[in-house]
Amino acid sequence: MDSVALGKTGLTPSVMGLGCGGHSRLGLSHGKSEAEAIEIVVEAVELGINFFDTAETYGTEEIVGIGLQGVKRDSVIISTKAGVHWNDRRCTGPELHDRVEASLKRLKTDYIDVFHLHGVMFEDYAYAREELVPALLQLKEAGKTRFLGITEAFAPDPGHRTLSQAVQDDCWEVMMVGFNILNQSARQRVLPFTKEKGIGTLCMFAVRRALSNDDALREVIDLLLDQQLISDVDPDNPLEFLIAKDVAYSLQDAAYRFCRWEPGMDIVLSGSGNLQHLRANFESLRRPPLPAEITERLTAIFSGVDTITGN
């Protein structure tokens, strides 16, 4: 697995990061045991993945902590998150301190490499910057965290309102960005600014429901056609050209490779609760870029889309 520079952080993560949330939550959402979820983390390490992204709300911090026991701490990069809201209201700076301490205990570590404010909505951004960023800077100074991150709430904010604001500030060192074949709007609205400032980027939503389920894909394509946001596609087989000979093994393979080779995108997060699925995603993210003409065709089709996530 290739490594990449994560912005200006000095970290060198694997280009594939293990996402420990999403629909699967390492399989816990689908009835898998904690032991089976831990096995996913252990297998990821053995494959050469060294970036692990979890969150307070995922319920997988303890699993990540157990799965990484016995692994040299400085050989892995741990990313976790906490939301602006807490107990049905906005969290205060002192409360965020306590939440970070709780994450440290669950993760069984003395420090967190990247701590994000999680799923920040546009209307909460100014509060987060004024109240919570100072708390994160104190935690960084104390050695509890190393780098400050922010993640967008891509489902309600597919046009990147929050990150379009956040990239104007100088406090953020890492950003988690929604980006995939169906919604490439971060290419214009976020990535030019992260590249300019040396902000590390994590790609989420590379593969979601519409890129892993044929019926869901057709529903999305029909919607985009009705809204006249796309054209020049077959509604019944909209992305069949991606699985032609010498292009990709599957739609998921194409989707991961499309994101992996997007200029300005550092890490692609991939979640799984199944060892075979994990290995397949790993192999996709080791493969070369899609043919240039295919990438250009995808860009031409979906260049006007910023209203969906593919979920």
Protein Blocks (a to p, Z undefined) as FASTA:
>chain_A
ZZddehjnopacdfbdcdfehjnnnolmnopafklmmmmmmmmmmnopabdcddfklopm
mmmmmmmgoiafklpccdddddfbeghiacdfklmmmmmmmmmmmnopabdfbacdehia
fklmmmmmmmmmmmmmmmmmnopambdcddddfklmmnommmmmmmmpckbfbdcddddf
klmklmmmmmmmmmmnopacddehkbcfklmcfklmmmmmmmmmmnopaghiafklmmlm
mmgghiafbfklmmmmmmmmgghiabdcdddfbfklmmmmmmmmmpccddfklmmmmmmm
mmmgckbgoZZ
